[in-house]
Amino acid sequence: MIKRDFPKIHFYDQDFVDIYDKTWAWIQDYWNTGNEPEAIEGKFFVYPGSKTIKQLDAVLASFFLVYSNRIYQASPTLDLFYGRQEPSGAIRSAYTVDTGHYPGEPGNPEGLSLPLFTWAEFNLYHKSANKKRVKDVIPILDRYTRWIDSVCRKENGLYEAPLAATGMGNSPREGTVYPVDFNACMAINALYMSALADILNDKEVGFQYKRRYFSLKTRINALMWDNEEGFYYDIDGNEKQIKVKTLAGYWPLLAEIPNDEKAERIISKLQDPKLFGAPHPFPSLAVCEKDFDQNGGGYRGSVFPHLTFMVIKGLEKYQRWELARDCAIRHLYFMLDSMNPDGNHHKGKLWEAYLPLKEGPAVWPEADFPRPQYLAYGALSTICLTIENIVGLFISLPRKTVDWIIPNLEIMGIENLSLKKNMITILSNKSGRGWEIHMESEKLYYFTINILGKKKKTLPIPSGKCSMLIDKL
């Protein structure tokens, strides 16, 4: 029997490789099983010592757990939430570990969370090619969507949700009735629901959710977009925009809501130091806002890895690969430099949130914040962004494709990544003959190399070892 291990990454900065390896070791502490007779059963991913398991954390964790070569399964923590679906279709934002009940949350009586299960399931499908799972989850997610409709959907076609449901705690968004992030996430929910239906060739469900998506997209563009300022805002009960620039305004990118012109305007703000182009990308509140806190102060300026991940995945939707990569690298350097002030990266911790203007964990004296080793957020950067945006690999098992999108050639790659029953290795290095890519695989797959602005080529990669010279492409 082959001993399974985590895939190895190669990168010219060894600190990136070290923190990637360390993160996998730390994740070991996150696997928990309920002990009480009535407790949640089975293994699941939860912050050590936490009495509750959160829906958003379960969704986010699935994005890096898919890279564990099946050592840590990504689906059981999601299934734990599906297994608690109520007859109404409700799935709550959190459950207590010892009883399995929704513990209640101030200002969020229904236990709403950002509806991102379909995004996670679409990603799981492309990393596992498990069509049966798609068939099993669609009815659950359809009932969940209809429950949110019954609780939140208003006559104007938008969703009214409490700010607690967005997870952005103390963000200065007073007066918000229709949050831009919750509404954009409902569009993401519909977008990926239609994509899951397409996988099963279910034309009826696919059409129904495409129609939902376009309807919501039209309303968000009509009511939440400010054409003068080039930004998406929350709106109040009278459909009046609340002119506070928060990172919530970037969820529409991930939902593919802006056209190219709008996207260009909103993306330009990510590079403006007065707005979101802070030294550490991206503060949760624009630097120019009166409530911006350079110490972070929770959601008044702190950099949260899960929100930075969301923005970078939004940039990908508009093919802004180079900007996405630059921001991911800068973000990771700040995380490394914040681990230990004396520059010793071998000790120290990852944090839930960071300072926006210099290295170090964020500060918010009124709260128990930021939590150390909050890997539901941090591992998105040290594992997922590292593989997908820094090394630049995008994998789809059902399509049998690996895309390698890089701005220029460097010594880097991945070794022993399991694609179901196929272990692959892709490494680039410089030999006497020029830049060479070495590949090893147990089965055939299709490899696309995209060196931005220079070369793009798709080739079938046979089983066994092979190499290609970039100059010959």
C-alpha positions, 0 to 999 in steps of 0.5 A: 500500500502506498503511504499517502502524504500531503503534496509537496510544493516547491518555491524559490522562497523557502519560508513559503514552503515551510509555512505551507508544511507547518499548516498541514501539521497544525490542522491535525489539532482541528479534528474533533469528535463529539464525546457525549451521547447526544453530541455531533458524531464523526470527525469534523473540522473545528477550532480547538477548544471551541464549543461551536462549529460554524457554517462559514468555517466549514465552507472555507475549510473545504477549499484547502482540505481538498489538497490534503490527498484525502488525509483530511476529508473536506466533505464530512464537516459540510455533511454535518450541516446538511444532516441537521437540515430542518423540515423548513429547509433551514440550516443554521449558521452554527451548532454546539459541539456537545448538543448539536443545537443552534446556540443562538446569536445576538441579532441573528434569530434565524441563524443565517450565514453567507449562503456559500455551500454551492460554491464549496460543492462546485469546487469539491466536484472539480477536485473529486469528480464525485457526480453522485455527491452532486446528485445527493446535495442538490435537493438539500441546497434547493430546500435551503435556498427556498428557506432563505427566500421565505425568511429574507426575500422581499418584493424588490427581489433583494434579500433583507438580512441582519449584519450578523449574518454577514460575519462582519461583526462591528463593521460600520454599516449602520442602517443596512437592511439589504447587505451587498455581501449577503445579496451577492452571495445569494447570486453566487448560490444561484450561479453555482446551483445552476452549474451543479445542475448542468453537471447532472444535465438537469435542464429544469433546475439549471434554467430555474437557477440561471433565471434567479441569478440574472434577476438578482444580478440585475437588481444588485446592479440597479440598486447597489451600484453607484456609477459616480463612485464606481462601487457597490454599497449596502442599501437601507429600507428605502433602497438608499445607498449607505456610502461606506466602502467596506470589503463587502463591496467586492463579493459582486466580483466573485458573483460575476455581477459587474460588466468589464467596465464596472469591474475595472473601476472596482478593481482599480480601488484595490491599488489605491492606497487611500482605499483598499491598496494598503501595504497589507492587502486588503483592509476590511474598511477603506483607509479613507473612511472616518471609522478606519482604525489603523490598529484593525479594530475588528472589521474597521480595517483589519485584514482578514485572510478569508476576505483577502481570499474572496477578493483574489478569487474575484480577480480571477473571474476577470482574468486579473491573474498577475494582480491576484498573484502579486496580492497573494504574495504580499499578503503571505509575506505580511503573514510571515512577518507577523508570526514573530517580531524578531523575524524567526518564522520557525516560532510564532503563529498565524492569526485570525486578522492582521494590521493593514499598514504594517506587519503584526496581528490586528488589535481590538482591545474590547474583544477576544481578538484576533484568535491565534491559529485560526486556520479556517481563515489562515490556511486559505492563504498558506495552502490554497492561495499558495497552490492556486495563485502563487504556484499558479495551478488550477485543477479539474478532475472531471475535465482531466485538466491542469492549468498552470497560470504564471506571469513568468518562469521561476523554480517552482511546482508541486510534487505528489498531488493526488488527483483521485487515483492519479499522483502527479508532479509538475516542476519547473527549473532551468537546465543547460537547455533553457527552462524545462518543465518536468512531469510525472503522472500515473494516467493521461491528463491535459496540461495547459501552460499559460505564461502571461502575455507570452505563451499558452499551449495545451498538451496531453501528458501521458502516464510516466515521466516526461519533460518539455522545453518552454522555448520549443512550445 
